[in-house]
């Protein structure tokens, strides 16, 4: 039984070193290790905080990229709609211009025909007036009044 109790305890002499000295040496070794452990824990805490911040920054950047991509899609659609609208507007303007040119040509043709009709009427009236004047003069000459 005496052996069982002695198993959990350090022998009074460890390789010829007093147990109190061993405890002091261990305590002296433990203090720097404890300081190093605390420094490492502080580094881990700092790194975890940095990781959280980087994760938050990454999430923010990811959201901003997604918003920028959505905006880019919207802008591309808008640009395409504008291009399509411009093409349609250009076609409509071309059609309107063509229609108005045709109307203008029609109006010019009508004006040319009316002018020609007026010229013919003026020529007929001149001829008629000339014939009347000639007849009047002949009539007056025949009566001797000239």
BALO-377162 format. One record per atom (N, C-alpha, C, O): residue number from 0; residue in one letter; atom name; x negated, y, z. Coordinates in steps of 0.2 Angstrom, whole numbers. Atoms other than C-alpha are relative to their C-alpha. Layout:
MIZA  num  residu  atome   east  north     up
MIZA  NUM       A     CA      X      Y      Z
...
This chain:
MIZA  num  residu  atome   east  north     up
MIZA    0       X      N     -4     -6      0
MIZA    0       X     CA      0      0      0
MIZA    0       X      C     -4      6      0
MIZA    0       X      O     -2     11     -3
MIZA    1       X      N      4     -6      0
MIZA    1       X     CA    -14     12      3
MIZA    1       X      C     -2      2     -7
MIZA    1       X      O     -4      8     -8
MIZA    2       X      N      2     -2      7
MIZA    2       X     CA    -19     11    -15
MIZA    2       X      C      6      4     -4
MIZA    2       X      O      4      8     -8
MIZA    3       X      N     -5     -4      4
MIZA    3       X     CA     -2     17    -21
MIZA    3       X      C      0      7      2
MIZA    3       X      O      1     11     -2
MIZA    4       X      N      0     -7     -2
MIZA    4       X     CA     -3     33    -11
MIZA    4       X      C     -6      4     -3
MIZA    4       X      O     -5      9     -4
MIZA    5       X      N      6     -4      3
MIZA    5       X     CA    -20     37    -17
MIZA    5       X      C      0      1     -7
MIZA    5       X      O     -4      5    -10
MIZA    6       X      N      0     -1      7
MIZA    6       X     CA    -16     35    -35
MIZA    6       X      C      2      7     -2
MIZA    6       X      O      0      9     -7
MIZA    7       X      N     -3     -6      2
MIZA    7       X     CA     -6     51    -36
MIZA    7       X      C     -5      6      2
MIZA    7       X      O     -4     12      0
MIZA    8       X      N      5     -5     -3
MIZA    8       X     CA    -20     61    -27
MIZA    8       X      C     -7     -1     -3
MIZA    8       X      O     -9     -6     -5
MIZA    9       X      N      7      0      3
MIZA    9       X     CA    -37     66    -33
MIZA    9       X      C     -4     -2      6
MIZA    9       X      O     -3     -1     12
MIZA   10       X      N      4      2     -6
MIZA   10       X     CA    -50     58    -23
MIZA   10       X      C     -4      6      3
MIZA   10       X      O     -5     11     -1
MIZA   11       X      N      3     -6     -3
MIZA   11       X     CA    -59     69    -11
MIZA   11       X      C     -6      2     -3
MIZA   11       X      O     -7      8     -3
MIZA   12       X      N      6     -2      4
MIZA   12       X     CA    -74     69    -21
MIZA   12       X      C      0     -2     -7
MIZA   12       X      O      1     -8     -8
MIZA   13       X      N      0      2      7
MIZA   13       X     CA    -74     70    -40
MIZA   13       X      C     -7      1     -3
MIZA   13       X      O     -9      7     -3
MIZA   14       X      N      6      0      3
MIZA   14       X     CA    -90     66    -47
MIZA   14       X      C     -5      4      4
MIZA   14       X      O    -10      7      2
MIZA   15       X      N      4     -4     -5
MIZA   15       X     CA    -98     74    -32
MIZA   15       X      C      2      7      1
MIZA   15       X      O     -2     11      3
MIZA   16       X      N     -2     -7     -1
MIZA   16       X     CA    -88     90    -33
MIZA   16       X      C      5      0      5
MIZA   16       X      O     10     -4      5
MIZA   17       X      N     -5     -1     -5
MIZA   17       X     CA    -78     96    -19
MIZA   17       X      C      7      2     -3
MIZA   17       X      O      7      6     -8
MIZA   18       X      N     -7     -1      3
MIZA   18       X     CA    -59     96    -23
MIZA   18       X      C      2      8      0
MIZA   18       X      O      5     10     -5
MIZA   19       X      N     -1     -8      0
MIZA   19       X     CA    -58    115    -18
MIZA   19       X      C     -3      3     -5
MIZA   19       X      O     -1      8     -9
MIZA   20       X      N      4     -3      5
MIZA   20       X     CA    -71    119    -30
MIZA   20       X      C      3     -1     -7
MIZA   20       X      O      3      3    -11
MIZA   21       X      N     -4      2      6
MIZA   21       X     CA    -62    110    -44
MIZA   21       X      C      6      4     -1
MIZA   21       X      O      8      6     -6
MIZA   22       X      N     -6     -4      1
MIZA   22       X     CA    -46    119    -40
MIZA   22       X      C     -2      7     -2
MIZA   22       X      O      2     10     -6
MIZA   23       X      N      2     -6      1
MIZA   23       X     CA    -55    135    -40
MIZA   23       X      C     -2      1     -8
MIZA   23       X      O     -1      6    -11
MIZA   24       X      N      2      0      7
MIZA   24       X     CA    -63    131    -57
MIZA   24       X      C      6     -1     -5
MIZA   24       X      O      6      3    -10
MIZA   25       X      N     -6      1      4
MIZA   25       X     CA    -47    125    -64
MIZA   25       X      C      4      7      0
MIZA   25       X      O      7      9     -5
MIZA   26       X      N     -3     -6      0
MIZA   26       X     CA    -39    141    -58
MIZA   26       X      C     -3      6     -4
MIZA   26       X      O      0     10     -7
MIZA   27       X      N      4     -5      4
MIZA   27       X     CA    -53    152    -66
MIZA   27       X      C      1     -2     -7
MIZA   27       X      O      2      3    -11
MIZA   28       X      N     -1      2      7
MIZA   28       X     CA    -50    142    -82
MIZA   28       X      C      7      2     -2
MIZA   28       X      O      9      3     -8
MIZA   29       X      N     -7     -1      2
MIZA   29       X     CA    -31    144    -81
MIZA   29       X      C      1      7     -1
MIZA   29       X      O      6      8     -5
MIZA   30       X      N     -2     -7      0
MIZA   30       X     CA    -31    163    -79
MIZA   30       X      C     -1      2     -7
MIZA   30       X      O      3      5    -10
MIZA   31       X      N      1     -2      6
MIZA   31       X     CA    -39    166    -96
MIZA   31       X      C      5     -4     -5
MIZA   31       X      O      8     -1    -10
MIZA   32       X      N     -5      4      4
MIZA   32       X     CA    -28    152   -104
MIZA   32       X      C      7      3      1
MIZA   32       X      O     10      4     -4
MIZA   33       X      N     -6     -3     -1
MIZA   33       X     CA    -13    160    -96
MIZA   33       X      C      1      7     -4
MIZA   33       X      O      6      8     -7
MIZA   34       X      N      0     -6      4
MIZA   34       X     CA    -18    177   -103
MIZA   34       X      C      1     -1     -8
MIZA   34       X      O      4      3    -11
MIZA   35       X      N      0      1      7
MIZA   35       X     CA    -21    170   -120
MIZA   35       X      C      7     -3     -2
MIZA   35       X      O     10     -1     -7
MIZA   36       X      N     -7      3      1
MIZA   36       X     CA     -4    160   -119
MIZA   36       X      C      5      6      0
MIZA   36       X      O      9      6     -5
MIZA   37       X      N     -5     -6      0
MIZA   37       X     CA      5    177   -115
MIZA   37       X      C     -1      4     -6
MIZA   37       X      O      3      7     -9
MIZA   38       X      N      1     -4      6
MIZA   38       X     CA     -4    186   -129
MIZA   38       X      C      3     -4     -6
MIZA   38       X      O      5      0    -10
MIZA   39       X      N     -3      4      6
MIZA   39       X     CA      1    172   -141
MIZA   39       X      C      7      0      0
MIZA   39       X      O     11      1     -5
MIZA   40       X      N     -8     -1     -1
MIZA   40       X     CA     19    173   -134
MIZA   40       X      C      2      7     -3
MIZA   40       X      O      7      8     -6
MIZA   41       X      N     -1     -7      2
MIZA   41       X     CA     18    192   -137
MIZA   41       X      C      0      0     -8
MIZA   41       X      O      4      3    -11
MIZA   42       X      N      1      0      7
MIZA   42       X     CA     12    189   -155
MIZA   42       X      C      6     -4     -3
MIZA   42       X      O      8     -1     -8
MIZA   43       X      N     -5      4      3
MIZA   43       X     CA     25    176   -158
MIZA   43       X      C      7      4      0
MIZA   43       X      O     10      5     -5
MIZA   44       X      N     -5     -4      0
MIZA   44       X     CA     38    188   -152
MIZA   44       X      C      0      6     -5
MIZA   44       X      O      5      7     -8
MIZA   45       X      N      1     -5      5
MIZA   45       X     CA     31    202   -163
MIZA   45       X      C      2     -3     -7
MIZA   45       X      O      5      0    -11
MIZA   46       X      N     -1      3      7
MIZA   46       X     CA     31    190   -178
MIZA   46       X      C      7     -1     -1
MIZA   46       X      O     10     -1     -6
MIZA   47       X      N     -7      1      0
MIZA   47       X     CA     49    185   -174
MIZA   47       X      C      4      6     -2
MIZA   47       X      O      8      6     -6
MIZA   48       X      N     -3     -6      2
MIZA   48       X     CA     54    203   -174
MIZA   48       X      C     -1      2     -7
MIZA   48       X      O      3      5    -10
MIZA   49       X      N      2     -2      7
MIZA   49       X     CA     45    207   -190
MIZA   49       X      C      4     -5     -5
MIZA   49       X      O      6     -2    -10
MIZA   50       X      N     -4      5      5
MIZA   50       X     CA     53    191   -198
MIZA   50       X      C      7      2      0
MIZA   50       X      O     10      2     -6
MIZA   51       X      N     -7     -2      0
MIZA   51       X     CA     70    197   -192
MIZA   51       X      C      1      7     -5
MIZA   51       X      O      6      7     -8
MIZA   52       X      N      0     -7      3
MIZA   52       X     CA     66    215   -199
MIZA   52       X      C     -1     -2     -8
MIZA   52       X      O      3      1    -12
MIZA   53       X      N      1      2      8
MIZA   53       X     CA     60    207   -216
MIZA   53       X      C      6     -3     -2
MIZA   53       X      O      7     -2     -8
MIZA   54       X      N     -6      4      2
MIZA   54       X     CA     75    196   -217
MIZA   54       X      C      5      5     -1
MIZA   54       X      O      9      5     -6
MIZA   55       X      N     -5     -5      1
MIZA   55       X     CA     86    211   -214
MIZA   55       X      C     -1      4     -6
MIZA   55       X      O      3      6    -10
MIZA   56       X      N      2     -4      6
MIZA   56       X     CA     76    221   -227
MIZA   56       X      C      1     -4     -7
MIZA   56       X      O      4     -1    -12
MIZA   57       X      N     -1      4      6
MIZA   57       X     CA     77    207   -239
MIZA   57       X      C      8     -1     -2
MIZA   57       X      O      9      0     -8
MIZA   58       X      N     -7      1      1
MIZA   58       X     CA     96    205   -237
MIZA   58       X      C      2      7     -3
MIZA   58       X      O      6      7     -7
MIZA   59       X      N     -1     -6      2
MIZA   59       X     CA     97    224   -239
MIZA   59       X      C     -2      1     -8
MIZA   59       X      O      2      3    -12
MIZA   60       X      N      2      0      7
MIZA   60       X     CA     87    223   -255
MIZA   60       X      C      4     -4     -5
MIZA   60       X      O      5     -2    -11
MIZA   61       X      N     -4      5      4
MIZA   61       X     CA     97    208   -261
MIZA   61       X      C      6      3     -2
MIZA   61       X      O      9      3     -8
MIZA   62       X      N     -7     -3      1
MIZA   62       X     CA    113    218   -259
MIZA   62       X      C     -1      6     -5
MIZA   62       X      O      3      7     -9
MIZA   63       X      N      1     -5      5
MIZA   63       X     CA    106    233   -268
MIZA   63       X      C     -2     -2     -7
MIZA   63       X      O      1      1    -12
MIZA   64       X      N      1      3      6
MIZA   64       X     CA    100    222   -282
MIZA   64       X      C      6     -2     -3
MIZA   64       X      O      7     -1     -9
MIZA   65       X      N     -7      3      3
MIZA   65       X     CA    117    214   -284
MIZA   65       X      C      4      6     -2
MIZA   65       X      O      7      6     -7
MIZA   66       X      N     -4     -6      1
MIZA   66       X     CA    125    232   -283
MIZA   66       X      C     -3      3     -7
MIZA   66       X      O      1      5    -11
MIZA   67       X      N      3     -3      7
MIZA   67       X     CA    113    238   -297
MIZA   67       X      C      1     -5     -6
MIZA   67       X      O      3     -2    -11
MIZA   68       X      N     -2      5      5
MIZA   68       X     CA    116    222   -307
MIZA   68       X      C      8      1     -2
MIZA   68       X      O      9      2     -8
MIZA   69       X      N     -7     -1      2
MIZA   69       X     CA    135    225   -306
MIZA   69       X      C      1      7     -3
MIZA   69       X      O      5      7     -8
MIZA   70       X      N     -1     -6      3
MIZA   70       X     CA    133    243   -310
MIZA   70       X      C     -3      0     -7
MIZA   70       X      O      0      3    -12
MIZA   71       X      N      3      1      7
MIZA   71       X     CA    122    238   -325
MIZA   71       X      C      5     -3     -5
MIZA   71       X      O      6     -1    -10
MIZA   72       X      N     -5      3      4
MIZA   72       X     CA    136    227   -331
MIZA   72       X      C      5      5     -2
MIZA   72       X      O      8      5     -8
MIZA   73       X      N     -6     -5      1
MIZA   73       X     CA    149    240   -329
MIZA   73       X      C     -3      6     -5
MIZA   73       X      O      1      7    -10
MIZA   74       X      N      2     -5      4
MIZA   74       X     CA    138    253   -338
MIZA   74       X      C     -1     -3     -7
MIZA   74       X      O      0      0    -12
MIZA   75       X      N      1      4      6
MIZA   75       X     CA    134    240   -352
MIZA   75       X      C      7      0     -4
MIZA   75       X      O      8      1    -10
MIZA   76       X      N     -7      1      2
MIZA   76       X     CA    153    237   -354
MIZA   76       X      C      3      7     -2
MIZA   76       X      O      5      8     -8
MIZA   77       X      N     -2     -7      2
MIZA   77       X     CA    156    256   -354
MIZA   77       X      C     -3      2     -6
MIZA   77       X      O      0      5    -11
MIZA   78       X      N      4     -2      6
MIZA   78       X     CA    143    259   -367
MIZA   78       X      C      3     -4     -6
MIZA   78       X      O      4     -1    -11
MIZA   79       X      N     -3      4      6
MIZA   79       X     CA    150    245   -378
MIZA   79       X      C      7      3     -2
MIZA   79       X      O      9      4     -8
MIZA   80       X      N     -7     -3      1
MIZA   80       X     CA    168    252   -376
MIZA   80       X      C     -1      7     -4
MIZA   80       X      O      3      9     -8
MIZA   81       X      N      1     -7      4
MIZA   81       X     CA    161    270   -381
MIZA   81       X      C     -2     -1     -7
MIZA   81       X      O      0      2    -11
MIZA   82       X      N      2      2      7
MIZA   82       X     CA    152    262   -396
MIZA   82       X      C      6     -2     -4
MIZA   82       X      O      7      0    -10
MIZA   83       X      N     -6      3      4
MIZA   83       X     CA    168    253   -401
MIZA   83       X      C      5      6     -1
MIZA   83       X      O      7      7     -7
MIZA   84       X      N     -4     -6      0
MIZA   84       X     CA    178    269   -397
MIZA   84       X      C     -3      5     -6
MIZA   84       X      O      1      8    -10
MIZA   85       X      N      3     -4      5
MIZA   85       X     CA    166    279   -408
MIZA   85       X      C      1     -2     -7
MIZA   85       X      O      3      2    -11
MIZA   86       X      N     -1      3      7
MIZA   86       X     CA    167    267   -422
MIZA   86       X      C      7      1     -2
MIZA   86       X      O      9      3     -8
MIZA   87       X      N     -7      0      1
MIZA   87       X     CA    186    267   -421
MIZA   87       X      C      2      8     -1
MIZA   87       X      O      5      9     -6
MIZA   88       X      N     -1     -7      1
MIZA   88       X     CA    186    286   -419
MIZA   88       X      C     -3      3     -7
MIZA   88       X      O      0      6    -11
MIZA   89       X      N      3     -2      6
MIZA   89       X     CA    174    288   -434
MIZA   89       X      C      4     -3     -6
MIZA   89       X      O      5      1    -11
MIZA   90       X      N     -4      2      6
MIZA   90       X     CA    185    277   -445
MIZA   90       X      C      7      4      0
MIZA   90       X      O      9      5     -6
MIZA   91       X      N     -6     -4      1
MIZA   91       X     CA    200    287   -440
MIZA   91       X      C     -1      7     -3
MIZA   91       X      O      3      9     -7
MIZA   92       X      N      2     -7      3
MIZA   92       X     CA    191    303   -444
MIZA   92       X      C     -1     -1     -7
MIZA   92       X      O      1      4    -11
MIZA   93       X      N      1      1      8
MIZA   93       X     CA    186    296   -461
MIZA   93       X      C      6     -1     -3
MIZA   93       X      O      7      2     -9
MIZA   94       X      N     -7      1      3
MIZA   94       X     CA    204    290   -464
MIZA   94       X      C      3      7     -1
MIZA   94       X      O      6      9     -6
MIZA   95       X      N     -3     -6     -1
MIZA   95       X     CA    210    307   -459
MIZA   95       X      C     -3      5     -6
MIZA   95       X      O      1      9     -9
MIZA   96       X      N      4     -4      5
MIZA   96       X     CA    197    316   -470
MIZA   96       X      C      2     -2     -7
MIZA   96       X      O      3      2    -11
MIZA   97       X      N     -2      3      7
MIZA   97       X     CA    201    305   -485
MIZA   97       X      C      7      2     -1
MIZA   97       X      O      9      4     -7
MIZA   98       X      N     -7     -2      2
MIZA   98       X     CA    220    308   -483
MIZA   98       X      C      0      8     -1
MIZA   98       X      O      4     10     -6
MIZA   99       X      N      0     -7      1
MIZA   99       X     CA    217    327   -481
MIZA   99       X      C     -3      2     -7
MIZA   99       X      O      0      6    -11
MIZA  100       X      N      3     -1      7
MIZA  100       X     CA    206    327   -497
MIZA  100       X      C      5     -2     -5
MIZA  100       X      O      5      2    -10
MIZA  101       X      N     -5      2      5
MIZA  101       X     CA    219    318   -506
MIZA  101       X      C      6      5     -1
MIZA  101       X      O      8      7     -6
MIZA  102       X      N     -5     -5     -1
MIZA  102       X     CA    232    330   -500
MIZA  102       X      C     -2      7     -4
MIZA  102       X      O      2     10     -8
MIZA  103       X      N      3     -7      3
MIZA  103       X     CA    221    345   -505
MIZA  103       X      C     -1     -1     -8
MIZA  103       X      O      1      4    -12
MIZA  104       X      N      0      1      8
MIZA  104       X     CA    218    337   -523
MIZA  104       X      C      7      0     -3
MIZA  104       X      O      8      3     -8
MIZA  105       X      N     -7      0      2
MIZA  105       X     CA    237    335   -524
MIZA  105       X      C      2      7     -1
MIZA  105       X      O      5      9     -5
MIZA  106       X      N     -2     -7      0
MIZA  106       X     CA    240    353   -519
MIZA  106       X      C     -4      4     -6
MIZA  106       X      O     -1      8     -9
MIZA  107       X      N      4     -4      5
MIZA  107       X     CA    226    359   -531
MIZA  107       X      C      3     -2     -7
MIZA  107       X      O      4      3    -11
MIZA  108       X      N     -3      2      6
MIZA  108       X     CA    234    349   -545
MIZA  108       X      C      6      3     -1
MIZA  108       X      O      8      6     -7
MIZA  109       X      N     -7     -3      0
MIZA  109       X     CA    251    356   -541
MIZA  109       X      C     -1      8     -2
MIZA  109       X      O      2     10     -6
MIZA  110       X      N      2     -7      1
MIZA  110       X     CA    243    374   -541
MIZA  110       X      C     -2      1     -7
MIZA  110       X      O      0      6    -11
MIZA  111       X      N      2     -1      7
MIZA  111       X     CA    235    371   -558
MIZA  111       X      C      6     -1     -5
MIZA  111       X      O      6      3     -9
MIZA  112       X      N     -6      1      4
MIZA  112       X     CA    251    364   -565
MIZA  112       X      C      4      7      0
MIZA  112       X      O      7      9     -5
MIZA  113       X      N     -4     -6     -1
MIZA  113       X     CA    260    379   -558
MIZA  113       X      C     -3      6     -4
MIZA  113       X      O      1     10     -7
MIZA  114       X      N      4     -5      4
MIZA  114       X     CA    247    391   -565
MIZA  114       X      C      1     -1     -7
MIZA  114       X      O      2      4    -11
MIZA  115       X      N     -1      1      7
MIZA  115       X     CA    248    383   -582
MIZA  115       X      C      7      1     -2
MIZA  115       X      O      8      4     -8
MIZA  116       X      N     -7     -1      2
MIZA  116       X     CA    267    384   -582
MIZA  116       X      C      1      8      0
MIZA  116       X      O      4     10     -5
MIZA  117       X      N     -1     -7      0
MIZA  117       X     CA    266    402   -577
MIZA  117       X      C     -4      4     -6
MIZA  117       X      O     -1      8     -9
MIZA  118       X      N      4     -2      6
MIZA  118       X     CA    253    405   -591
MIZA  118       X      C      4     -1     -7
MIZA  118       X      O      5      4    -11
MIZA  119       X      N     -5      1      6
MIZA  119       X     CA    265    397   -604
MIZA  119       X      C      6      4      0
MIZA  119       X      O      8      7     -5
MIZA  120       X      N     -5     -5     -1
MIZA  120       X     CA    279    407   -597
MIZA  120       X      C     -2      7     -2
MIZA  120       X      O      2     10     -6
MIZA  121       X      N      3     -7      2
MIZA  121       X     CA    269    423   -599
MIZA  121       X      C     -1      0     -7
MIZA  121       X      O      1      5    -10
MIZA  122       X      N      1      0      7
MIZA  122       X     CA    264    418   -616
MIZA  122       X      C      6      0     -4
MIZA  122       X      O      7      4     -9
MIZA  123       X      N     -7      0      3
MIZA  123       X     CA    282    414   -621
MIZA  123       X      C      3      7      0
MIZA  123       X      O      6     10     -4
MIZA  124       X      N     -3     -7     -1
MIZA  124       X     CA    288    431   -614
MIZA  124       X      C     -4      5     -4
MIZA  124       X      O     -1     10     -7
MIZA  125       X      N      3     -5      5
MIZA  125       X     CA    274    440   -623
MIZA  125       X      C      2     -1     -7
MIZA  125       X      O      3      4    -11
MIZA  126       X      N     -2      1      7
MIZA  126       X     CA    278    432   -639
MIZA  126       X      C      7      2     -1
MIZA  126       X      O      9      5     -6
MIZA  127       X      N     -6     -2      1
MIZA  127       X     CA    296    435   -636
MIZA  127       X      C      1      8      0
MIZA  127       X      O      4     11     -4
MIZA  128       X      N      0     -7      0
MIZA  128       X     CA    293    453   -631
MIZA  128       X      C     -3      3     -6
MIZA  128       X      O     -1      8     -9
MIZA  129       X      N      3     -2      6
MIZA  129       X     CA    281    455   -646
MIZA  129       X      C      5     -1     -6
MIZA  129       X      O      6      4    -10
MIZA  130       X      N     -5      1      5
MIZA  130       X     CA    295    448   -657
MIZA  130       X      C      5      5      0
MIZA  130       X      O      7      8     -5
MIZA  131       X      N     -5     -4     -1
MIZA  131       X     CA    308    459   -650
MIZA  131       X      C     -3      7     -2
MIZA  131       X      O      1     11     -5
MIZA  132       X      N      3     -6      2
MIZA  132       X     CA    296    474   -652
MIZA  132       X      C     -1      1     -7
MIZA  132       X      O      1      6    -10
MIZA  133       X      N      1      0      7
MIZA  133       X     CA    292    469   -669
MIZA  133       X      C      7      1     -4
MIZA  133       X      O      8      5     -8
MIZA  134       X      N     -7      0      3
MIZA  134       X     CA    311    467   -673
MIZA  134       X      C      3      8      1
MIZA  134       X      O      6     10     -4
MIZA  135       X      N     -3     -7     -1
MIZA  135       X     CA    315    484   -665
MIZA  135       X      C     -4      5     -4
MIZA  135       X      O     -1     10     -7
MIZA  136       X      N      4     -5      5
MIZA  136       X     CA    301    493   -675
MIZA  136       X      C      3     -1     -7
MIZA  136       X      O      3      4    -11
MIZA  137       X      N     -2      2      7
MIZA  137       X     CA    307    484   -691
MIZA  137       X      C      7      3      0
MIZA  137       X      O      9      6     -6
MIZA  138       X      N     -7     -2      1
MIZA  138       X     CA    325    489   -687
MIZA  138       X      C      0      8      0
MIZA  138       X      O      3     11     -4
MIZA  139       X      N      1     -7      0
MIZA  139       X     CA    320    507   -683
MIZA  139       X      C     -3      2     -7
MIZA  139       X      O     -1      8     -9
MIZA  140       X      N      3     -2      7
MIZA  140       X     CA    309    508   -699
MIZA  140       X      C      6     -1     -5
MIZA  140       X      O      6      3    -10
MIZA  141       X      N     -5      1      5
MIZA  141       X     CA    324    501   -709
MIZA  141       X      C      5      6      1
MIZA  141       X      O      8      8     -4
MIZA  142       X      N     -5     -6     -1
MIZA  142       X     CA    335    515   -702
MIZA  142       X      C     -3      7     -1
MIZA  142       X      O      0     12     -2
MIZA  143       X      N      3     -6      2
MIZA  143       X     CA    322    527   -706
MIZA  143       X      C     -2      4      6
MIZA  143       X      O     -4     10      6
MIZA  144       X      N      1     -4     -6
MIZA  144       X     CA    319    533   -688
MIZA  144       X      C     -7      0      1
MIZA  144       X      O    -10      3      6
MIZA  145       X      N      7      0     -1
MIZA  145       X     CA    301    529   -689
MIZA  145       X      C     -4      4     -5
MIZA  145       X      O    -10      5     -4
